[in-house]
């Protein structure tokens, strides 16, 4: 979203996120079961499988 040609409110919202937004890093470890997926899709699946 930072690099896309998004409308101005999008990058502005990313630069100064609202209080309810909690940004979490994702470990980028290769997973052979996800090799055919896009990097963003892999990250989304890894995030969904995380235990909080």
Buried (B, 14 or more C-beta within 10 A) or exposed (E): EEEEEEEEEEBEEEEEEEEEEEEEEEEEEEEEEBEEEEEEEBBEBBEEEEEE
